[in-house]
């Protein structure tokens, strides 16, 4: 998907590649294509196997690749790894990186403080990768052009909760992720689109293959 000067590719689950004019960024590399493009910057939301996979990270890592992740995930990885904490901001390779809350409410899978989401700015475009999270109050403070929101339920928001989150965040574009790849994440992106249309028809829903 093209948006301004950047290109976004979804490889399944929570794995995204963002290409700016001079940089390649991955979120949560777990589902990668054959011979994936190498990364300048890798952002990992938490330490679960389907988000933090050291073998997959090594597939896309170069000698100068910078990896930004949680303190717990950092212990699993090698190379130039830097820990970031909720509410903190870093700048790496010209990219502003903000770590934001990501957690479950009433579920045991992702307690508060165990993971993060990211808001990054690439070529003046803000991208929010929510990580594994429910619809949480802190989302009202997110400012972004593009939102990557999980809809799979069980471990994260479902379609209805994700539609509520998008209607609060008000991005220009929202892309549903984290569904249909691992067990108990079956979801219908078209249902998400319709639910969001009823709440805020001005938000552009892009369903990527």
N, CA and C atoms as a LAMMPS dump frame, in Angstrom:
ITEM: TIMESTEP
0
ITEM: NUMBER OF ATOMS
627
ITEM: BOX BOUNDS ff ff ff
-5.0000000000000000e+02 5.0000000000000000e+02
-5.0000000000000000e+02 5.0000000000000000e+02
-5.0000000000000000e+02 5.0000000000000000e+02
ITEM: ATOMS id mol type element x y z
1 1 1 N 0.838 -1.181 0
2 1 2 C 0 0 0
3 1 3 C 0.88 1.24 0
4 2 1 N 0.59 2.163 -0.866
5 2 2 C 1.303 3.433 -0.911
6 2 3 C 0.517 4.491 -0.13
7 3 1 N 1.248 5.302 0.6
8 3 2 C 0.638 6.431 1.301
9 3 3 C 1.673 7.546 1.304
10 4 1 N 1.412 8.589 0.561
11 4 2 C 2.408 9.639 0.42
12 4 3 C 3.671 9.065 -0.19
13 5 1 N 4.791 9.313 0.474
14 5 2 C 6.075 8.818 -0.018
15 5 3 C 6.49 7.489 0.585
16 6 1 N 5.609 6.861 1.338
17 6 2 C 5.985 5.601 1.983
18 6 3 C 5.168 4.439 1.429
19 7 1 N 5.709 3.257 1.617
20 7 2 C 5.046 2.03 1.208
21 7 3 C 4.919 1.126 2.42
22 8 1 N 3.739 0.537 2.606
23 8 2 C 3.503 -0.39 3.709
24 8 3 C 3.126 -1.751 3.141
25 9 1 N 3.75 -2.797 3.68
26 9 2 C 3.407 -4.165 3.302
27 9 3 C 3.096 -4.962 4.556
28 10 1 N 1.973 -5.68 4.513
29 10 2 C 1.589 -6.571 5.609
30 10 3 C 1.92 -7.986 5.189
31 11 1 N 2.711 -8.677 5.988
32 11 2 C 3.097 -10.043 5.68
33 11 3 C 2.293 -11.069 6.461
34 12 1 N 1.286 -10.621 7.193
35 12 2 C 0.465 -11.507 8.001
36 12 3 C 0.707 -11.285 9.478
37 13 1 N -0.315 -11.632 10.262
38 13 2 C -0.28 -11.501 11.715
39 13 3 C 0.019 -10.044 12.085
40 14 1 N 1.114 -9.776 12.803
41 14 2 C 1.429 -8.398 13.187
42 14 3 C 2.652 -7.86 12.464
43 15 1 N 3.125 -8.589 11.451
44 15 2 C 4.36 -8.22 10.767
45 15 3 C 4.103 -7.218 9.648
46 16 1 N 4.725 -6.073 9.758
47 16 2 C 4.628 -5.019 8.748
48 16 3 C 6.016 -4.564 8.334
49 17 1 N 6.133 -4.2 7.067
50 17 2 C 7.332 -3.52 6.587
51 17 3 C 6.922 -2.14 6.092
52 18 1 N 7.65 -1.137 6.515
53 18 2 C 7.429 0.238 6.087
54 18 3 C 8.687 0.712 5.37
55 19 1 N 8.519 1.192 4.152
56 19 2 C 9.646 1.697 3.38
57 19 3 C 9.465 3.185 3.151
58 20 1 N 10.404 3.965 3.688
59 20 2 C 10.439 5.388 3.416
60 20 3 C 11.392 5.67 2.267
61 21 1 N 11.709 6.937 2.085
62 21 2 C 12.611 7.312 0.994
63 21 3 C 13.972 6.647 1.145
64 22 1 N 14.447 6.548 2.394
65 22 2 C 15.81 6.061 2.611
66 22 3 C 15.908 5.057 3.75
67 23 1 N 14.781 4.4 4.097
68 23 2 C 14.821 3.513 5.255
69 23 3 C 13.819 2.373 5.092
70 24 1 N 14.186 1.217 5.652
71 24 2 C 13.294 0.051 5.695
72 24 3 C 13.089 -0.312 7.166
73 25 1 N 11.826 -0.354 7.576
74 25 2 C 11.465 -0.595 8.973
75 25 3 C 10.541 -1.802 9.04
76 26 1 N 10.787 -2.673 9.997
77 26 2 C 9.879 -3.799 10.248
78 26 3 C 9.275 -3.668 11.638
79 27 1 N 8.003 -4.02 11.733
80 27 2 C 7.35 -4.25 13.016
81 27 3 C 7.17 -5.757 13.207
82 28 1 N 7.52 -6.259 14.37
83 28 2 C 7.23 -7.631 14.796
84 28 3 C 7.473 -8.675 13.706
85 29 1 N 8.717 -8.83 13.229
86 29 2 C 8.976 -9.786 12.16
87 29 3 C 8.776 -11.23 12.62
88 30 1 N 7.736 -11.857 12.125
89 30 2 C 7.401 -13.243 12.445
90 30 3 C 6.957 -13.986 11.193
91 31 1 N 6.127 -13.353 10.388
92 31 2 C 5.675 -13.945 9.13
93 31 3 C 6.37 -13.197 7.996
94 32 1 N 7.46 -13.774 7.517
95 32 2 C 8.273 -13.101 6.509
96 32 3 C 8.197 -13.832 5.169
97 33 1 N 8.338 -13.099 4.067
98 33 2 C 8.385 -13.743 2.757
99 33 3 C 9.745 -14.4 2.534
100 34 1 N 9.853 -15.142 1.44
101 34 2 C 11.155 -15.674 1.045
102 34 3 C 12.074 -14.509 0.685
103 35 1 N 13.311 -14.602 1.118
104 35 2 C 14.317 -13.577 0.803
105 35 3 C 13.821 -12.164 1.121
106 36 1 N 13.478 -11.922 2.36
107 36 2 C 12.958 -10.595 2.71
108 36 3 C 14.012 -9.511 2.598
109 37 1 N 13.549 -8.315 2.344
110 37 2 C 14.446 -7.167 2.291
111 37 3 C 15.05 -6.927 3.673
112 38 1 N 16.297 -6.499 3.713
113 38 2 C 16.969 -6.251 4.982
114 38 3 C 16.434 -4.977 5.632
115 39 1 N 16.509 -4.952 6.95
116 39 2 C 15.951 -3.852 7.731
117 39 3 C 17.032 -2.881 8.182
118 40 1 N 16.685 -1.613 8.204
119 40 2 C 17.501 -0.613 8.874
120 40 3 C 17.098 -0.488 10.342
121 41 1 N 15.806 -0.701 10.581
122 41 2 C 15.239 -0.516 11.919
123 41 3 C 14.188 -1.597 12.14
124 42 1 N 14.242 -2.268 13.3
125 42 2 C 13.27 -3.296 13.667
126 42 3 C 12.632 -2.902 14.986
127 43 1 N 11.305 -2.894 15.021
128 43 2 C 10.549 -2.53 16.217
129 43 3 C 9.721 -3.733 16.662
130 44 1 N 9.873 -4.136 17.904
131 44 2 C 9.212 -5.337 18.427
132 44 3 C 8.402 -4.961 19.653
133 45 1 N 7.119 -5.319 19.64
134 45 2 C 6.19 -4.827 20.656
135 45 3 C 6.245 -5.578 21.979
136 46 1 N 6.579 -6.877 21.947
137 46 2 C 6.668 -7.643 23.196
138 46 3 C 7.345 -8.977 22.921
139 47 1 N 7.538 -9.765 23.967
140 47 2 C 8.428 -10.92 23.878
141 47 3 C 7.762 -12.212 23.445
142 48 1 N 6.463 -12.249 23.169
143 48 2 C 5.818 -13.497 22.761
144 48 3 C 6.39 -13.993 21.436
145 49 1 N 6.379 -15.313 21.268
146 49 2 C 7.067 -15.942 20.122
147 49 3 C 6.572 -15.447 18.774
148 50 1 N 5.304 -15.053 18.704
149 50 2 C 4.731 -14.636 17.42
150 50 3 C 4.953 -13.149 17.139
151 51 1 N 5.789 -12.529 17.948
152 51 2 C 6.163 -11.126 17.749
153 51 3 C 7.679 -10.94 17.846
154 52 1 N 8.28 -11.659 18.765
155 52 2 C 9.734 -11.587 18.969
156 52 3 C 10.33 -12.955 18.649
157 53 1 N 10.79 -13.115 17.424
158 53 2 C 11.358 -14.379 16.945
159 53 3 C 12.812 -14.116 16.553
160 54 1 N 13.773 -14.503 17.389
161 54 2 C 15.174 -14.184 17.101
162 54 3 C 15.646 -14.676 15.736
163 55 1 N 15.174 -15.853 15.317
164 55 2 C 15.579 -16.368 14.014
165 55 3 C 15.103 -15.494 12.874
166 56 1 N 13.875 -14.999 12.981
167 56 2 C 13.343 -14.119 11.938
168 56 3 C 14.049 -12.762 11.964
169 57 1 N 14.359 -12.297 13.146
170 57 2 C 15.108 -11.038 13.25
171 57 3 C 16.453 -11.173 12.549
172 58 1 N 17.116 -12.31 12.755
173 58 2 C 18.427 -12.513 12.122
174 58 3 C 18.314 -12.565 10.601
175 59 1 N 17.167 -13 10.075
176 59 2 C 16.98 -13.059 8.624
177 59 3 C 17.018 -11.673 7.977
178 60 1 N 16.606 -10.654 8.722
179 60 2 C 16.487 -9.315 8.14
180 60 3 C 17.485 -8.316 8.724
181 61 1 N 18.296 -8.795 9.672
182 61 2 C 19.228 -7.894 10.346
183 61 3 C 20.495 -7.712 9.54
184 62 1 N 20.999 -6.479 9.463
185 62 2 C 22.297 -6.142 8.894
186 62 3 C 23.233 -5.76 10.043
187 63 1 N 24.511 -5.589 9.764
188 63 2 C 25.426 -5.19 10.837
189 63 3 C 25.028 -3.879 11.517
190 64 1 N 24.419 -2.974 10.775
191 64 2 C 24.069 -1.676 11.361
192 64 3 C 22.585 -1.533 11.685
193 65 1 N 21.828 -2.64 11.615
194 65 2 C 20.41 -2.575 11.965
195 65 3 C 20.234 -2.268 13.449
196 66 1 N 19.319 -1.382 13.757
197 66 2 C 18.983 -1.057 15.142
198 66 3 C 17.647 -1.717 15.489
199 67 1 N 17.599 -2.376 16.642
200 67 2 C 16.389 -3.047 17.118
201 67 3 C 15.905 -2.328 18.371
202 68 1 N 14.645 -1.921 18.35
203 68 2 C 14.034 -1.238 19.5
204 68 3 C 12.912 -2.119 20.026
205 69 1 N 12.931 -2.405 21.323
206 69 2 C 11.933 -3.309 21.876
207 69 3 C 11.843 -3.13 23.394
208 70 1 N 11.051 -3.984 24.021
209 70 2 C 10.921 -3.942 25.475
210 70 3 C 12.171 -4.53 26.129
211 71 1 N 12.329 -4.272 27.407
212 71 2 C 13.489 -4.77 28.134
213 71 3 C 13.529 -6.3 28.119
214 72 1 N 12.374 -6.947 28.277
215 72 2 C 12.335 -8.412 28.297
216 72 3 C 12.675 -8.993 26.93
217 73 1 N 12.128 -8.403 25.88
218 73 2 C 12.441 -8.89 24.534
219 73 3 C 13.915 -8.703 24.206
220 74 1 N 14.494 -7.624 24.678
221 74 2 C 15.893 -7.315 24.364
222 74 3 C 16.826 -8.418 24.825
223 75 1 N 16.469 -9.113 25.898
224 75 2 C 17.337 -10.181 26.407
225 75 3 C 17.373 -11.387 25.477
226 76 1 N 16.425 -11.496 24.558
227 76 2 C 16.353 -12.637 23.636
228 76 3 C 17.099 -12.385 22.333
229 77 1 N 17.537 -11.154 22.116
230 77 2 C 18.029 -10.747 20.806
231 77 3 C 19.495 -10.358 20.86
232 78 1 N 20.16 -10.457 19.718
233 78 2 C 21.559 -10.045 19.61
234 78 3 C 21.663 -8.882 18.642
235 79 1 N 22.834 -8.26 18.617
236 79 2 C 23.046 -7.12 17.737
237 79 3 C 22.859 -5.809 18.474
238 80 1 N 22.561 -4.774 17.738
239 80 2 C 22.394 -3.429 18.294
240 80 3 C 20.957 -3.286 18.795
241 81 1 N 20.715 -3.737 20.018
242 81 2 C 19.372 -3.779 20.606
243 81 3 C 19.264 -2.716 21.692
244 82 1 N 18.176 -1.947 21.622
245 82 2 C 17.945 -0.904 22.619
246 82 3 C 16.555 -1.079 23.213
247 83 1 N 16.489 -1.025 24.54
248 83 2 C 15.206 -1.132 25.221
249 83 3 C 14.533 0.232 25.292
250 84 1 N 13.21 0.203 25.164
251 84 2 C 12.41 1.419 25.286
252 84 3 C 11.257 1.132 26.245
253 85 1 N 10.798 2.148 26.919
254 85 2 C 9.77 1.98 27.938
255 85 3 C 8.556 2.842 27.599
256 86 1 N 7.413 2.409 28.054
257 86 2 C 6.172 3.128 27.779
258 86 3 C 6.313 4.605 28.131
259 87 1 N 5.944 5.458 27.191
260 87 2 C 6.028 6.894 27.384
261 87 3 C 7.335 7.509 26.955
262 88 1 N 8.317 6.647 26.604
263 88 2 C 9.634 7.151 26.196
264 88 3 C 9.682 7.398 24.695
265 89 1 N 10.571 8.286 24.311
266 89 2 C 10.787 8.61 22.901
267 89 3 C 12.266 8.449 22.567
268 90 1 N 12.526 7.829 21.434
269 90 2 C 13.883 7.718 20.911
270 90 3 C 13.901 8.247 19.48
271 91 1 N 15.095 8.597 19.008
272 91 2 C 15.26 8.875 17.594
273 91 3 C 16.41 8.035 17.086
274 92 1 N 16.11 7.199 16.079
275 92 2 C 17.108 6.319 15.493
276 92 3 C 17.009 6.401 13.976
277 93 1 N 18.131 6.598 13.337
278 93 2 C 18.205 6.664 11.873
279 93 3 C 17.214 7.685 11.302
280 94 1 N 17.034 8.773 12.044
281 94 2 C 16.16 9.847 11.591
282 94 3 C 14.69 9.605 11.83
283 95 1 N 14.347 8.529 12.534
284 95 2 C 12.951 8.18 12.787
285 95 3 C 12.622 8.443 14.252
286 96 1 N 11.589 9.233 14.486
287 96 2 C 11.128 9.463 15.859
288 96 3 C 10.246 8.304 16.283
289 97 1 N 10.557 7.711 17.435
290 97 2 C 9.885 6.506 17.9
291 97 3 C 9.327 6.764 19.295
292 98 1 N 8.024 6.66 19.438
293 98 2 C 7.352 6.817 20.726
294 98 3 C 6.763 5.476 21.139
295 99 1 N 7.051 5.035 22.354
296 99 2 C 6.461 3.818 22.908
297 99 3 C 5.192 4.182 23.687
298 100 1 N 4.095 3.515 23.349
299 100 2 C 2.799 3.821 23.973
300 100 3 C 2.241 2.558 24.624
301 101 1 N 1.287 2.714 25.549
302 101 2 C 0.761 1.54 26.261
303 101 3 C 0.081 0.536 25.33
304 102 1 N 0.197 -0.737 25.7
305 102 2 C -0.503 -1.834 25.035
306 102 3 C -0.708 -2.925 26.086
307 103 1 N -1.956 -3.242 26.364
308 103 2 C -2.228 -4.255 27.39
309 103 3 C -3.668 -4.743 27.278
310 104 1 N -3.938 -5.856 27.954
311 104 2 C -5.293 -6.405 28.012
312 104 3 C -6.044 -5.891 29.227
313 105 1 N -7.348 -5.845 29.084
314 105 2 C -8.25 -5.542 30.19
315 105 3 C -9.121 -6.78 30.411
316 106 1 N -9 -7.388 31.589
317 106 2 C -9.799 -8.567 31.89
318 106 3 C -9.331 -9.829 31.195
319 107 1 N -8.086 -9.841 30.703
320 107 2 C -7.494 -11.019 30.087
321 107 3 C -6.088 -11.198 30.655
322 108 1 N -5.587 -12.429 30.704
323 108 2 C -4.28 -12.65 31.328
324 108 3 C -3.087 -12.565 30.385
325 109 1 N -3.322 -12.404 29.099
326 109 2 C -2.263 -12.625 28.116
327 109 3 C -1.216 -11.514 28.07
328 110 1 N -1.656 -10.28 28.191
329 110 2 C -0.746 -9.138 28.054
330 110 3 C -1.018 -8.149 29.18
331 111 1 N -0.476 -8.407 30.361
332 111 2 C -0.689 -7.477 31.475
333 111 3 C -0.034 -6.125 31.205
334 112 1 N -0.545 -5.114 31.882
335 112 2 C 0.009 -3.771 31.738
336 112 3 C 1.508 -3.78 32.034
337 113 1 N 2.28 -3.18 31.146
338 113 2 C 3.717 -3.096 31.331
339 113 3 C 4.508 -4.189 30.645
340 114 1 N 3.829 -5.208 30.119
341 114 2 C 4.554 -6.305 29.484
342 114 3 C 4.863 -6.038 28.016
343 115 1 N 4.133 -5.135 27.405
344 115 2 C 4.339 -4.827 26.001
345 115 3 C 4.074 -3.363 25.717
346 116 1 N 4.31 -2.999 24.476
347 116 2 C 4.125 -1.61 24.06
348 116 3 C 3.536 -1.572 22.654
349 117 1 N 3.027 -0.43 22.289
350 117 2 C 2.773 -0.097 20.903
351 117 3 C 3.776 0.97 20.491
352 118 1 N 3.801 1.269 19.201
353 118 2 C 4.727 2.276 18.694
354 118 3 C 3.974 3.317 17.87
355 119 1 N 4.372 4.568 18.019
356 119 2 C 4.007 5.609 17.064
357 119 3 C 5.315 6.133 16.48
358 120 1 N 5.476 5.966 15.176
359 120 2 C 6.698 6.423 14.519
360 120 3 C 6.352 7.462 13.456
361 121 1 N 7.325 8.279 13.133
362 121 2 C 7.146 9.289 12.09
363 121 3 C 8.153 9.015 10.984
364 122 1 N 7.627 8.711 9.801
365 122 2 C 8.441 8.382 8.635
366 122 3 C 8.076 9.353 7.517
367 123 1 N 9.026 10.158 7.073
368 123 2 C 8.773 11.131 6.01
369 123 3 C 7.523 11.961 6.303
370 124 1 N 7.424 12.413 7.563
371 124 2 C 6.337 13.279 8.042
372 124 3 C 4.993 12.572 8.14
373 125 1 N 4.971 11.254 8.036
374 125 2 C 3.735 10.477 8.189
375 125 3 C 3.834 9.678 9.482
376 126 1 N 2.816 9.804 10.314
377 126 2 C 2.792 9.085 11.583
378 126 3 C 2.081 7.743 11.421
379 127 1 N 2.709 6.701 11.965
380 127 2 C 2.184 5.341 11.892
381 127 3 C 2.106 4.783 13.306
382 128 1 N 0.946 4.249 13.651
383 128 2 C 0.72 3.653 14.976
384 128 3 C 0.553 2.154 14.819
385 129 1 N 1.467 1.385 15.382
386 129 2 C 1.309 -0.069 15.487
387 129 3 C 0.896 -0.347 16.92
388 130 1 N -0.32 -0.858 17.095
389 130 2 C -0.899 -0.94 18.435
390 130 3 C -0.319 -2.054 19.287
391 131 1 N 0.361 -3.046 18.679
392 131 2 C 0.807 -4.189 19.454
393 131 3 C -0.378 -5.047 19.855
394 132 1 N -0.146 -5.944 20.816
395 132 2 C -1.227 -6.801 21.31
396 132 3 C -1.914 -6.079 22.457
397 133 1 N -3.119 -5.608 22.181
398 133 2 C -3.799 -4.75 23.138
399 133 3 C -5.302 -4.835 22.99
400 134 1 N -5.98 -4.495 24.05
401 134 2 C -7.413 -4.235 23.99
402 134 3 C -7.62 -2.75 23.712
403 135 1 N -8.866 -2.358 23.603
404 135 2 C -9.223 -0.945 23.506
405 135 3 C -8.998 -0.335 24.882
406 136 1 N -8.007 0.531 25.006
407 136 2 C -7.599 1.069 26.302
408 136 3 C -7.763 2.587 26.313
409 137 1 N -7.937 3.172 27.501
410 137 2 C -8.195 4.613 27.579
411 137 3 C -7.097 5.464 26.95
412 138 1 N -5.847 4.996 27.023
413 138 2 C -4.725 5.788 26.513
414 138 3 C -4.797 6.02 25.005
415 139 1 N -5.623 5.252 24.32
416 139 2 C -5.734 5.428 22.869
417 139 3 C -6.314 6.787 22.487
418 140 1 N -7.011 7.417 23.404
419 140 2 C -7.573 8.736 23.113
420 140 3 C -6.48 9.787 22.917
421 141 1 N -5.248 9.471 23.349
422 141 2 C -4.134 10.412 23.223
423 141 3 C -3.274 10.151 21.987
424 142 1 N -3.565 9.093 21.256
425 142 2 C -2.768 8.746 20.078
426 142 3 C -3.087 9.709 18.934
427 143 1 N -2.056 10.242 18.335
428 143 2 C -2.192 11.086 17.147
429 143 3 C -1.443 10.4 16.003
430 144 1 N -2.162 10.027 14.952
431 144 2 C -1.519 9.282 13.88
432 144 3 C -2.259 9.457 12.567
433 145 1 N -1.534 9.247 11.484
434 145 2 C -2.157 9.242 10.161
435 145 3 C -2.648 7.848 9.789
436 146 1 N -1.858 6.822 10.155
437 146 2 C -2.17 5.432 9.84
438 146 3 C -2.169 4.644 11.138
439 147 1 N -3.203 3.838 11.346
440 147 2 C -3.281 2.979 12.531
441 147 3 C -3.337 1.522 12.098
442 148 1 N -2.473 0.699 12.678
443 148 2 C -2.461 -0.741 12.463
444 148 3 C -3.042 -1.38 13.719
445 149 1 N -4.287 -1.871 13.619
446 149 2 C -5.025 -2.305 14.807
447 149 3 C -5.351 -3.794 14.751
448 150 1 N -5.087 -4.525 15.844
449 150 2 C -5.456 -5.938 15.884
450 150 3 C -6.974 -6.102 15.996
451 151 1 N -7.495 -7.138 15.324
452 151 2 C -8.948 -7.381 15.371
453 151 3 C -9.272 -8.832 15.72
454 152 1 N -8.261 -9.661 16.018
455 152 2 C -8.468 -11.099 16.111
456 152 3 C -9.219 -11.6 17.32
457 153 1 N -9.414 -10.731 18.331
458 153 2 C -10.065 -11.203 19.541
459 153 3 C -9.158 -12.144 20.328
460 154 1 N -9.687 -12.747 21.383
461 154 2 C -8.981 -13.651 22.292
462 154 3 C -7.809 -12.956 22.976
463 155 1 N -6.743 -12.673 22.235
464 155 2 C -5.538 -12.076 22.803
465 155 3 C -5.522 -10.555 22.668
466 156 1 N -6.405 -10.032 21.835
467 156 2 C -6.426 -8.597 21.528
468 156 3 C -7.871 -8.137 21.385
469 157 1 N -8.032 -6.948 20.869
470 157 2 C -9.354 -6.457 20.496
471 157 3 C -9.991 -7.368 19.456
472 158 1 N -11.338 -7.377 19.454
473 158 2 C -12.056 -7.998 18.346
474 158 3 C -12.514 -6.895 17.393
475 159 1 N -13.333 -7.262 16.394
476 159 2 C -13.736 -6.281 15.387
477 159 3 C -14.467 -5.082 15.996
478 160 1 N -15.375 -5.357 16.934
479 160 2 C -16.166 -4.281 17.531
480 160 3 C -15.286 -3.345 18.36
481 161 1 N -14.437 -3.922 19.196
482 161 2 C -13.56 -3.095 20.029
483 161 3 C -12.56 -2.304 19.189
484 162 1 N -12.063 -2.929 18.132
485 162 2 C -11.13 -2.23 17.255
486 162 3 C -11.817 -1.078 16.533
487 163 1 N -13.086 -1.269 16.165
488 163 2 C -13.834 -0.178 15.543
489 163 3 C -14.012 0.981 16.521
490 164 1 N -14.279 0.661 17.781
491 164 2 C -14.382 1.711 18.801
492 164 3 C -13.049 2.438 18.951
493 165 1 N -11.955 1.663 18.961
494 165 2 C -10.631 2.28 19.098
495 165 3 C -10.348 3.216 17.934
496 166 1 N -10.621 2.751 16.723
497 166 2 C -10.358 3.585 15.549
498 166 3 C -11.185 4.859 15.582
499 167 1 N -12.436 4.75 16.036
500 167 2 C -13.303 5.93 16.075
501 167 3 C -12.822 6.951 17.09
502 168 1 N -12.08 6.492 18.114
503 168 2 C -11.494 7.403 19.107
504 168 3 C -10.175 7.994 18.599
505 169 1 N -9.346 7.157 17.982
506 169 2 C -8.038 7.612 17.497
507 169 3 C -8.179 8.554 16.308
508 170 1 N -9.138 8.246 15.437
509 170 2 C -9.415 9.059 14.238
510 170 3 C -8.21 9.177 13.29
511 171 1 N -7.612 8.057 12.897
512 171 2 C -6.559 8.132 11.883
513 171 3 C -7.17 8.421 10.517
514 172 1 N -6.351 8.805 9.583
515 172 2 C -6.846 8.94 8.21
516 172 3 C -7.105 7.568 7.594
517 173 1 N -6.21 6.612 7.917
518 173 2 C -6.31 5.251 7.388
519 173 3 C -6.125 4.271 8.532
520 174 1 N -6.924 3.2 8.537
521 174 2 C -6.732 2.125 9.505
522 174 3 C -6.619 0.809 8.75
523 175 1 N -5.673 -0.017 9.2
524 175 2 C -5.443 -1.327 8.593
525 175 3 C -5.621 -2.393 9.676
526 176 1 N -6.556 -3.333 9.493
527 176 2 C -6.721 -4.4 10.485
528 176 3 C -5.605 -5.435 10.374
529 177 1 N -5.1 -5.894 11.525
530 177 2 C -4.026 -6.881 11.572
531 177 3 C -4.318 -7.898 12.67
532 178 1 N -3.388 -8.831 12.848
533 178 2 C -3.44 -9.825 13.939
534 178 3 C -4.73 -10.636 13.893
535 179 1 N -5.003 -11.195 12.734
536 179 2 C -6.157 -12.092 12.6
537 179 3 C -5.844 -13.158 11.552
538 180 1 N -6.451 -14.34 11.762
539 180 2 C -6.418 -15.38 10.754
540 180 3 C -5.111 -16.11 10.573
541 181 1 N -4.154 -15.947 11.483
542 181 2 C -2.863 -16.613 11.304
543 181 3 C -2.59 -17.653 12.39
544 182 1 N -2.832 -17.313 13.64
545 182 2 C -2.672 -18.295 14.71
546 182 3 C -4.051 -18.644 15.264
547 183 1 N -4.104 -19.724 16.033
548 183 2 C -5.382 -20.191 16.583
549 183 3 C -6.055 -19.109 17.42
550 184 1 N -7.368 -19.132 17.382
551 184 2 C -8.219 -18.251 18.174
552 184 3 C -8.074 -16.78 17.789
553 185 1 N -7.719 -16.531 16.529
554 185 2 C -7.699 -15.143 16.049
555 185 3 C -8.524 -14.991 14.771
556 186 1 N -9.487 -15.888 14.599
557 186 2 C -10.364 -15.749 13.43
558 186 3 C -11.158 -14.452 13.55
559 187 1 N -11.181 -13.698 12.496
560 187 2 C -11.937 -12.446 12.48
561 187 3 C -12.242 -12.089 11.029
562 188 1 N -13.213 -11.222 10.859
563 188 2 C -13.64 -10.81 9.522
564 188 3 C -13.32 -9.329 9.345
565 189 1 N -12.324 -9 8.529
566 189 2 C -11.984 -7.593 8.344
567 189 3 C -13.116 -6.781 7.728
568 190 1 N -13.958 -7.428 6.935
569 190 2 C -15.1 -6.71 6.365
570 190 3 C -16.104 -6.335 7.445
571 191 1 N -16.237 -7.2 8.455
572 191 2 C -17.092 -6.866 9.594
573 191 3 C -16.523 -5.668 10.343
574 192 1 N -15.206 -5.652 10.513
575 192 2 C -14.565 -4.488 11.134
576 192 3 C -14.838 -3.229 10.325
577 193 1 N -14.704 -3.324 9.011
578 193 2 C -14.948 -2.169 8.157
579 193 3 C -16.372 -1.641 8.34
580 194 1 N -17.339 -2.55 8.369
581 194 2 C -18.735 -2.13 8.492
582 194 3 C -19.004 -1.523 9.867
583 195 1 N -18.443 -2.116 10.907
584 195 2 C -18.655 -1.586 12.251
585 195 3 C -18.058 -0.186 12.377
586 196 1 N -16.887 0.019 11.775
587 196 2 C -16.28 1.343 11.833
588 196 3 C -17.047 2.336 10.969
589 197 1 N -17.564 1.887 9.844
590 197 2 C -18.344 2.773 8.978
591 197 3 C -19.551 3.331 9.741
592 198 1 N -20.138 2.528 10.596
593 198 2 C -21.29 2.973 11.378
594 198 3 C -20.893 3.999 12.432
595 199 1 N -19.637 3.938 12.892
596 199 2 C -19.174 4.86 13.934
597 199 3 C -18.537 6.112 13.354
598 200 1 N -17.748 5.941 12.302
599 200 2 C -17.057 7.081 11.667
600 200 3 C -16.775 6.732 10.209
601 201 1 N -17.671 7.079 9.32
602 201 2 C -17.494 6.708 7.9
603 201 3 C -16.362 7.447 7.203
604 202 1 N -15.784 8.449 7.843
605 202 2 C -14.721 9.216 7.193
606 202 3 C -13.363 8.527 7.259
607 203 1 N -13.222 7.523 8.122
608 203 2 C -11.94 6.822 8.244
609 203 3 C -11.84 5.782 7.137
610 204 1 N -10.726 5.815 6.423
611 204 2 C -10.489 4.908 5.299
612 204 3 C -9.941 3.583 5.828
613 205 1 N -10.695 2.496 5.637
614 205 2 C -10.252 1.167 6.05
615 205 3 C -9.598 0.487 4.861
616 206 1 N -8.347 0.097 5.019
617 206 2 C -7.627 -0.63 3.966
618 206 3 C -7.414 -2.067 4.443
619 207 1 N -7.959 -3.01 3.741
620 207 2 C -7.791 -4.417 4.056
621 207 3 C -6.723 -4.963 3.121
622 208 1 N -5.575 -5.311 3.692
623 208 2 C -4.438 -5.778 2.892
624 208 3 C -4.415 -7.294 2.847
625 209 1 N -3.889 -7.811 1.751
626 209 2 C -3.772 -9.269 1.586
627 209 3 C -2.375 -9.719 1.979
